[in-house]
Amino acid sequence: MPPRSPYDDLVHPRTKKKPVPQVEAAKDVVVEDPSSGFVGAVVRCEKDVVHLEDRFGKVRAYPLGPGFWVDGRPVVLVRPKQNAPSGPQRSASGSTYVVGARARVAREGRIYVEGKHDAELVEKVWGHDLRIEGVVVEPLHGVDDLPGIVREFRPSAGRRLGVLVDHLVTGSKETRIAAEVMRTGAGAPGAHALVVGHPFIDIWQAVKPSVVGIQAWPTVPRGEDWKTGVCRRLGWEDDTGYVWAQRILARVKVWTDLEPTLIGRVEELIDFVTTD
């Protein structure tokens, strides 16, 4: 047997396998699963699972690790690193996050919003602020009920009532009811009740289209249920509750995901009911 050479274990550079790079599964990174051909952008990353959404809105979940391609090259998907905050933390509304603060005892004042979806959106973005200020938000199930609610609530100094109404535009039923509620005079709510609104047909429209992956909210003819018509035109599921929870609300992270006309009205109401 010939003696071993010290060069026997050397590998030619062109044949040596390079390590597969690691890529963080950050939001909007486009990933391909070569085994199935599925291509989608990262929409969220959990402990050991990444969720990808393709251009048709279909979402699939995969375990993190090897077996993916990014930019045509194999990669190992890993969880994004959590960067330590370098300055004051911000809440979803953009206010300074008060770490460890307990919720204030609820004020007598209240904010009513028109519908369950409106209440859920306000809670997701302004929830921290509302708890710090001790403001309770309740759903108003129809603007027609507003005069009765105001009479029962009896707004007064230290017990202010703020109301957020959908589709508050000139000449609408909503505008007439708002004027009735805020009228002044003996026995009227006067300066202790404030009704404001946004111009959107539904609170869905207050979420920027780009946030939910569309160019614009579709136009639905009058007389057709707006939410159902939107889902039909966008090819979304016909379950509007699911669409709201999974396609819209789940993608709202911070106040900048919303239209300014809604942001201003909610901030106005919070300021109004917290003024002693």
C-alpha positions as CSV (number, residue, x, y, z in Angstrom):
1,M,0.0,0.0,0.0
2,P,1.4,3.4,-0.9
3,P,1.8,5.8,2.0
4,R,-0.9,8.4,2.5
5,S,-0.3,11.9,1.3
6,P,-1.1,15.0,3.4
7,Y,-3.1,16.2,0.3
8,D,-5.4,13.2,0.3
9,D,-8.1,14.9,2.3
10,L,-8.2,18.1,0.4
11,V,-11.4,19.0,-1.6
12,H,-11.4,21.0,-4.8
13,P,-13.1,24.4,-4.1
14,R,-15.6,23.8,-6.9
15,T,-16.7,20.5,-5.3
16,K,-16.9,21.7,-1.7
17,K,-20.5,22.3,-0.5
18,K,-21.2,25.8,0.7
19,P,-23.4,26.2,3.8
20,V,-27.0,27.1,3.0
21,P,-27.6,30.7,4.1
22,Q,-30.1,31.6,6.8
23,V,-32.9,34.1,5.9
24,E,-35.2,35.7,8.5
25,A,-38.9,35.0,7.8
26,A,-39.7,38.7,7.9
27,K,-43.0,40.1,6.8
28,D,-43.3,40.4,2.9
29,V,-40.3,38.3,2.1
30,V,-41.2,36.2,-1.0
31,V,-40.5,32.5,-0.4
32,E,-40.8,29.5,-2.7
33,D,-41.5,25.9,-1.6
34,P,-39.8,24.0,-4.5
35,S,-41.4,20.7,-3.5
36,S,-44.9,22.0,-4.3
37,G,-44.2,25.1,-6.4
38,F,-46.1,27.3,-4.0
39,V,-44.8,30.9,-3.9
40,G,-45.9,33.4,-1.4
41,A,-45.0,36.4,0.8
42,V,-44.5,36.0,4.6
43,V,-47.6,37.3,6.3
44,R,-46.7,36.2,9.8
45,C,-44.2,34.0,11.7
46,E,-45.0,32.1,14.8
47,K,-42.8,30.1,17.1
48,D,-41.9,27.3,14.6
49,V,-44.2,28.0,11.7
50,V,-44.2,30.5,8.9
51,H,-47.4,31.5,7.0
52,L,-47.1,32.4,3.3
53,E,-49.8,34.0,1.1
54,D,-49.7,33.8,-2.7
55,R,-51.0,36.4,-5.1
56,F,-54.5,34.8,-5.1
57,G,-54.8,35.3,-1.3
58,K,-54.3,31.6,-0.4
59,V,-52.3,31.1,2.8
60,R,-50.2,28.0,3.6
61,A,-48.3,27.2,6.8
62,Y,-44.8,25.6,6.8
63,P,-42.4,24.6,9.5
64,L,-39.4,26.9,9.7
65,G,-36.1,25.4,8.6
66,P,-34.4,24.2,5.3
67,G,-36.1,23.4,2.0
68,F,-37.1,26.9,0.8
69,W,-35.9,29.2,-1.9
70,V,-35.5,32.9,-1.9
71,D,-34.5,34.8,-5.0
72,G,-34.0,31.4,-6.7
73,R,-31.5,30.1,-4.2
74,P,-31.9,27.5,-1.4
75,V,-32.2,29.0,2.1
76,V,-33.0,28.1,5.7
77,L,-35.9,30.1,7.0
78,V,-35.4,31.2,10.7
79,R,-37.5,33.3,13.0
80,P,-36.9,37.1,12.8
81,K,-34.7,38.5,15.5
82,Q,-36.4,40.6,18.1
83,N,-34.5,43.9,18.2
84,A,-34.2,45.6,21.6
85,P,-36.0,49.0,21.5
86,S,-33.5,51.8,21.3
87,G,-35.9,54.5,22.6
88,P,-39.4,54.8,24.1
89,Q,-41.7,52.1,23.0
90,R,-44.8,53.1,21.0
91,S,-48.3,51.7,21.2
92,A,-50.3,50.8,18.1
93,S,-51.7,54.4,18.1
94,G,-48.3,56.0,18.1
95,S,-48.5,57.1,21.7
96,T,-45.8,56.3,24.3
97,Y,-46.3,52.8,25.6
98,V,-46.5,52.8,29.4
99,V,-44.8,49.6,30.5
100,G,-46.4,47.8,33.5
101,A,-49.2,50.4,33.9
102,R,-52.4,49.2,35.3
103,A,-55.7,50.1,33.7
104,R,-57.3,53.2,35.2
105,V,-60.7,52.7,36.9
106,A,-63.3,53.3,34.2
107,R,-64.6,56.8,33.8
108,E,-68.3,57.6,33.7
109,G,-67.8,58.9,30.2
110,R,-68.2,56.5,27.3
111,I,-67.4,56.2,23.6
112,Y,-69.9,54.4,21.4
113,V,-69.0,53.2,17.9
114,E,-71.3,51.9,15.2
115,G,-70.9,48.2,15.2
116,K,-68.8,45.3,16.4
117,H,-66.1,45.7,13.7
118,D,-65.7,49.4,14.6
119,A,-65.2,48.5,18.3
120,E,-62.7,45.8,17.4
121,L,-60.6,48.1,15.3
122,V,-60.6,50.9,17.8
123,E,-59.6,48.4,20.5
124,K,-56.7,47.0,18.4
125,V,-55.2,50.4,17.6
126,W,-56.1,52.5,20.6
127,G,-56.6,49.9,23.3
128,H,-53.6,50.8,25.3
129,D,-54.5,54.5,25.4
130,L,-58.1,53.7,26.4
131,R,-57.0,51.6,29.3
132,I,-54.6,54.2,30.5
133,E,-57.3,56.8,30.3
134,G,-60.0,54.6,31.8
135,V,-62.3,54.9,28.7
136,V,-64.8,52.2,27.9
137,V,-65.8,51.7,24.2
138,E,-69.2,50.1,23.5
139,P,-70.8,49.1,20.2
140,L,-73.8,51.0,18.9
141,H,-75.9,48.5,16.9
142,G,-77.5,51.1,14.8
143,V,-77.5,54.9,14.5
144,D,-81.3,54.8,14.9
145,D,-80.8,53.7,18.5
146,L,-78.6,56.7,19.3
147,P,-81.3,59.2,20.6
148,G,-82.6,56.6,23.0
149,I,-79.1,55.7,24.2
150,V,-78.3,59.4,24.8
151,R,-81.5,60.0,26.8
152,E,-80.8,56.9,28.9
153,F,-77.1,57.9,29.4
154,R,-77.9,61.5,30.3
155,P,-74.5,63.2,29.5
156,S,-73.3,65.8,31.9
157,A,-70.1,67.4,33.2
158,G,-67.8,64.6,34.2
159,R,-70.0,62.1,32.3
160,R,-69.3,62.9,28.7
161,L,-70.5,60.8,25.7
162,G,-68.7,60.5,22.4
163,V,-70.1,58.7,19.4
164,L,-68.4,57.5,16.2
165,V,-70.8,57.1,13.3
166,D,-70.2,55.5,9.8
167,H,-71.0,57.5,6.6
168,L,-71.5,60.9,8.3
169,V,-72.0,63.0,5.2
170,T,-74.1,66.0,4.3
171,G,-77.8,65.2,3.9
172,S,-77.6,61.7,5.3
173,K,-79.8,60.2,8.0
174,E,-76.8,59.9,10.2
175,T,-76.1,63.6,10.0
176,R,-79.7,64.5,10.9
177,I,-79.6,62.2,14.0
178,A,-76.2,63.6,15.0
179,A,-77.7,67.1,14.9
180,E,-80.6,66.0,17.1
181,V,-78.3,64.5,19.7
182,M,-76.0,67.5,19.9
183,R,-78.7,70.2,20.0
184,T,-78.6,72.6,22.9
185,G,-81.4,73.9,25.1
186,A,-83.2,72.8,28.3
187,G,-83.0,69.1,28.8
188,A,-80.7,68.6,25.8
189,P,-77.2,66.9,25.9
190,G,-75.6,70.2,24.7
191,A,-71.9,70.4,25.2
192,H,-71.6,67.1,27.0
193,A,-72.2,64.9,23.9
194,L,-70.2,64.8,20.7
195,V,-71.0,62.9,17.6
196,V,-68.4,62.6,14.9
197,G,-68.1,60.4,11.9
198,H,-66.1,59.3,8.9
199,P,-67.2,59.3,5.2
200,F,-66.8,55.6,4.6
201,I,-69.8,53.4,4.0
202,D,-68.3,50.8,6.3
203,I,-65.3,50.7,8.7
204,W,-63.6,48.3,6.3
205,Q,-62.9,51.2,4.1
206,A,-61.0,53.0,6.9
207,V,-58.2,50.4,6.5
208,K,-55.9,51.5,3.7
209,P,-56.2,49.2,0.6
210,S,-52.5,48.5,0.5
211,V,-52.6,47.0,3.9
212,V,-55.0,44.2,2.7
213,G,-53.2,43.8,-0.6
214,I,-55.6,45.5,-3.0
215,Q,-55.3,48.6,-5.1
216,A,-58.6,50.1,-4.0
217,W,-61.9,49.2,-2.3
218,P,-64.3,48.2,-5.1
219,T,-67.5,50.2,-5.8
220,V,-70.7,48.4,-4.9
221,P,-74.0,49.7,-6.4
222,R,-76.5,51.2,-4.0
223,G,-79.1,48.5,-2.9
224,E,-76.5,45.7,-2.8
225,D,-75.1,44.7,0.6
226,W,-71.7,46.5,0.6
227,K,-69.6,43.9,2.4
228,T,-71.0,41.0,0.4
229,G,-70.4,43.0,-2.8
230,V,-66.8,43.7,-1.8
231,C,-66.1,40.0,-1.1
232,R,-67.7,39.0,-4.4
233,R,-65.7,41.5,-6.5
234,L,-62.4,40.7,-4.8
235,G,-62.9,36.9,-5.0
236,W,-62.8,36.6,-1.2
237,E,-64.7,34.2,1.0
238,D,-68.5,34.9,1.4
239,D,-68.2,34.8,5.2
240,T,-67.8,38.5,6.0
241,G,-67.0,37.8,9.6
242,Y,-64.1,35.6,8.6
243,V,-62.9,38.2,6.0
244,W,-63.0,40.9,8.5
245,A,-61.0,38.9,11.2
246,Q,-58.5,37.2,8.9
247,R,-58.1,39.4,5.8
248,I,-58.5,42.9,7.3
249,L,-58.3,43.3,11.1
250,A,-55.4,40.8,11.3
251,R,-53.3,42.9,9.0
252,V,-53.8,46.2,10.9
253,K,-50.8,46.7,13.2
254,V,-50.4,50.4,13.8
255,W,-52.3,53.7,13.3
256,T,-50.6,54.4,10.0
257,D,-52.5,51.4,8.5
258,L,-55.7,53.5,8.8
259,E,-57.0,56.4,6.8
260,P,-56.4,59.8,8.4
261,T,-60.1,60.7,8.4
262,L,-60.7,57.9,10.9
263,I,-57.6,58.5,13.0
264,G,-58.5,62.2,13.6
265,R,-62.1,61.4,14.7
266,V,-61.1,58.7,17.2
267,E,-58.4,61.0,18.7
268,E,-61.0,63.7,18.9
269,L,-63.4,61.5,20.8
270,I,-60.8,60.3,23.3
271,D,-59.8,63.9,24.0
272,F,-63.4,64.9,24.4
273,V,-64.4,62.2,27.0
274,T,-61.2,62.6,29.0
275,T,-61.6,66.4,29.5
276,D,-62.8,66.9,33.1
